[in-house]
């Protein structure tokens, strides 16, 4: 039987997240996603008078391509995809994963080569189109979340169909506060981190870039970061699972990087992808009330209620600190009491303690 929540999700992506208008072109990019979702998106785009274009992929096939990746090959792929993207007004991507670690055995140099060549496509999409990216709830995601398939699907649609508009007033209040802030101090178990966000705009992200959503993000002044941060949420990047990541900064640069379980070498290999990978391109505060526990999926984990993420690599144009990299790795730390607690200070004032905002005009963002 057809799940009506698929139609609701398509409607939200088309009418709210990308706000498609008559005559606009939208690229619908699907990987390992049921055809019913693609059909719903195409029909919804047409109902708005937009022109849908379709790209269908597979992670298994992408892995095979990456194993034999050459510079000429991926330069040509990027050339054609960039030409296609330049014809688009909007972009909706849904990415499933039958195996969350599908790319774990791809040689690092191949992954870096492909990521570097494809960066220009992603940069144009982020800067020049209305876009929204989300996952699809395969059983592999349910396993990572420690849930049954049915329970995870219910959770997925509940999170994705959240009334993001209702969060916007408090989100915009937090944005204005961050816009006025110079010095940030993050404290917690294994974390004592200081940096400046002065002069870099904060962006309220409420369902218009990612689904699920629920964050306000900016970037640190590139060379201002000092101290150490310990990420207590597990992570996965380039198909490799990481736990217990700890980074130490001096003059904005990561001078020490360690990971549990013998993954320190793999961590440093990624951070050595280019010069920008050892600097931070994003600081964000997460507060989605429905997302409370990590599941090794960045699009979910970076929105965890009571969390922040501090991202080595590329900065977004909307909150640009000048850092450039093929890497953009949202590493997450949860500051709620049940995860060890923590404090967030803006210009010497405590604004969030143990994952909860203290100001009355921000309490709607509390878990």
N, C-alpha and C positions, 0 to 999 in steps of 0.2 A: 504493500500500500504506500501511496505517496505521503511523505511527511510534510504537513503544512508549514512546519517551521522553516523548511527550505525556502518556501516562497516569501516568508516574513524576512528572512535574512537577505534574500535578493533585493527585496523592496528597501530594506535599510541601507544596503550598500549603494544602490542606484539613486535613491531619493534623498538620503541624508549624507552618507559618507562622501560620495563624489558629486552629489547634487547635479546629476546630468540634466542637460537642457536640450531642447529640440535642435537637431542638426549637428550636435557634438559627436565626435568619434571616440569610442571607448575600446581599448584593447582588453579582452578578458583572457587572462593567462592562467591556465589550469594545469596542475601536476598531480596525478594520482588522486583525482577527485571524481565522485560519481557524476555520470552524465546528467542526472536530474538537476544538479546544482548549476551546471552550465546552461541547460535549457531554461531554467528559471531566470538566470541573469540575462540571457539573450532576449527573452520575452519581456522582461521588465525594462530593459534598455529601449527596446522598440516601443513599448507603451509610453515612454517619455519622449518619443520622437528622435531618439539618438540612434546612431549607427554602430552596431556591435561588430567587432573584429575578434577573431578567436585564435589563440595559440594553445596547443595541448602538448604536455610533456610528461616525462616519466623519470623518477629519480634513479631507477635501475639503468635506464638508457643513458641518463646524464653521467652516472658513474663510469659506464663503459667509455663514453666520449672523453672523460677526464683522464682515464688511464693512458690514452694515446695522444694527449693534448700537445699541440705544437703552436708556436707563436703565430705562424701564418694562418693556421686554421682558426684560432680564436680571434685573431684580428679581423678575419673575413666575417665570422659570425657576428662580432660586435658591429662591424660596418653595416650589415644588413638589418640587424635589430635596431640600431640607432636610427637608420633611415625610416624604419617602420614607426618607431616611437615618436619621431618628429612629426608624423602625420596625425598623432593622437592628441585629443584634448583631455582624456582621462585614462586611468589604468586601474584595473581591479585584478588582483592576483590571489588565488586560493591554492595553497600548497599542502598536499597530503604527504604522508610518509608511512609506508608499510613497515619500514625498518628505520628507526630514528638514527642509527649509526651507519647508514648506507655508505657514506663517504669516508668512513674511518680509515680505510686502507689505501685511499688515493694518495700517491706520493705528494709530499708537501710542496715540492717545486712545481708540480703540475697544477695544484690548487691555486698557488700564488700566481702562476702565469695566467690562468683563466680568469681569476678574480681581477687581476690588474687590467686585462684587456676589456672586460665587461664593465668596469667601473664607469666608463664614459656613458654607457647606456643607462645605468642606474642614476648617475648624476643628472642626466637630462630628464629622466622620469620624475625624480624628486623635485627638481627645480622648475620644470616647465609644464607639468601636468597635474591635474587633480588625481590623487591616487589613494588607494586603500589596499592593504595586504593582510591576509589572515591565513590561518591553518585550517585543515579539515580533520575532524575527530576520528582518526583510525584507531583500531585496537592497540597499536603500538603506543599511542599517546595515553590511552587509558592505563596501560601497564606502567608507564613512567609516573603517572599520577597515583598509582596504587588503587585504581577503581575498576569496577566492572565496566564492560563496554556500554551497557545501557545507562548506568549511572553517570558515566563520563559524557555521553551524548547529551543527557539532560543538563549537566553542568555547562557544557559547551554552549548550548543554545541559550541558556539562562544568562551567561556572561556576554555572549555576542549580541543578544537582543536587549541588553540593559538600556534604560532610558538615560542616555548620555547627556541629553539636553538639560536634565535636572541637575547635573553636576556642574554645569558651566558657570553659574554665578560664583560659586566658591572657588572654582578653578581660576577664573579671571581675577579674583581677589588675590590668590596666591601668585599669579603671574605679576600683578602690579607690585606686590611685596618684593618679589625676586628682582624685578626691574630696578628697584630702588636700592638693592643690596650691593655692598662691596665685598665684605669678608664673610666667608662661610667656614664654619668649624664643625666637623663631624666627629663624634666620639662614640665609642662602644668597645666591646671585647675585641682586642687586637686592632682597633682602629683609632687613630688620632691624626686627622687629616685637615689641613688648612689650605684654602685657595681663594681667589677673587673671581667674582662674576660681573664685576663692574663694567658697564657699557655694552654688555652682550644681551640682546633681547631674550626674554623668556617666552615660551610658546605653550599655550594651553591646548592639550591634545585630547579631545573628547569624542572619539569615534570617527574622526575625519582623516586619519592617516593609517591607523591600525585598528583592527578588531581582534581581540578585545582591546580596549583602550582605558585611559584613566591615568594620565601623568601630566606634569608640567616640566618642561625641559629647557635647559640653556647649555652653555659651555663655560668651562673655566678659562680665565685668561691663561694663555698657553704655558707660560713659564712660571706661573704663580703657585703651582701645586707643590706642597711640602708635607712630608709625613708618611704614614703607613695606613693601608686599608686592608682589612680582611673580609673577604666575601663569604658569607655563610650559606648562600644558596648554591646548590650544584649547578653546573653549566654544561653546555655542549656547544662546541664550535668546530667547524670543518669536519663534522662527524665524529669528533673525539670528546669523550666525557671527562669533565674536570671537576674536582672537589677541592675545597680548602685552599683556594687561590689567595695569595697574599702578595701585595705590591708595595714597594717602597719608592718614594718620589724625592727628587732633589732638583730644584729649579724647573719643575714641570715634567721632567723626564723620569721614566721608570728605570731605576738603577738596580733594583733587585726584584726578581719575580720567582715565586715558588708555588708549587702545587702539590697536593697530597697524592699518595698512591703511585709514586714514580713518574708523575707527569710533568715535572719541572722542565725537562728538556723539550718536550713538545710545546709547552707554554712559551718558552723563550724562542723557539723556532718561529712561532706565529708572531711574536712581538718583534722579531728581527726581519719581518717581511719587507719593511721599508722604514725610513727614518721616522715617519709620522706615527707608526704603530706603537711607539713607546711614549707618545704624548696622548693626552685625553681630549676627545672631541665632543663629549656630552656629559652633563650632570643633570639627573632627572629624579623627580620625586614621584613614587607610585602610590596609588590609593584606590584601586578598583575594589569595591566592597565584597565582590563575589570571588576574588582571587586571593587566596590566603596561604597556600602552600606551593612550593616550587615543584616543577615537573620536568625540568631540563628542556623547556621550550621557551626561548627568549621572548616571543611575542606575548606569552602569558606571564612569565616570571617577572618581567620588567614592570608589570602593573600591580604586583602584589601589594595588598593593603599594608601600609606601615613600612614600606621599603624605599630604598634609593638605588639608582644604578650610576656607576661611574665608569665611563666607556673609553677604553683605549682605541685610538684610531680616528677615522674620518669624522669631521664635524658636519652637521647639517647646515645648509645655506641659511636657513631661517635664524639660526643661532650660531653664527660662524665665528670661530676664534682663529681662523687661518690654518688650522691643521689639516693636512692632506695625507690620506693613506688608503690602501686597498682594504685595510682592516676596519671593521666597526663592530666591536664586541661588547655588548651590554652585560657587564658583570654586575650581579645583584647582591645587595646586603639587606637583610630584614632587621629592622630595629624594634619590633614589638617585644614585649616582655617575655613571651613564650619562646622567643628566639635569642634571648640574652640581653635585650634592651639596647638603648642607645639614645644619643642626644643630637639635635641639629640646632646650631646657633647661627643667626644672621646678625652681623655687625654687633657682636657681643650680647645679643638678646636670645634667650632660649625660645625657639618657636615650635619645636616638636620634641616630645619626650616619650620614649618607648613606643614610637610609631603613632602617637596621637598629637595633633596640633592643639596648641593651648589657646589661641585666639578664638573668640566666639564666632567671628565671621569665617572661620576655616573649619569649624567642627563638623560640618557636613561631609568633609573629606576623610573623617576618621573612620577606622574599621568598626 
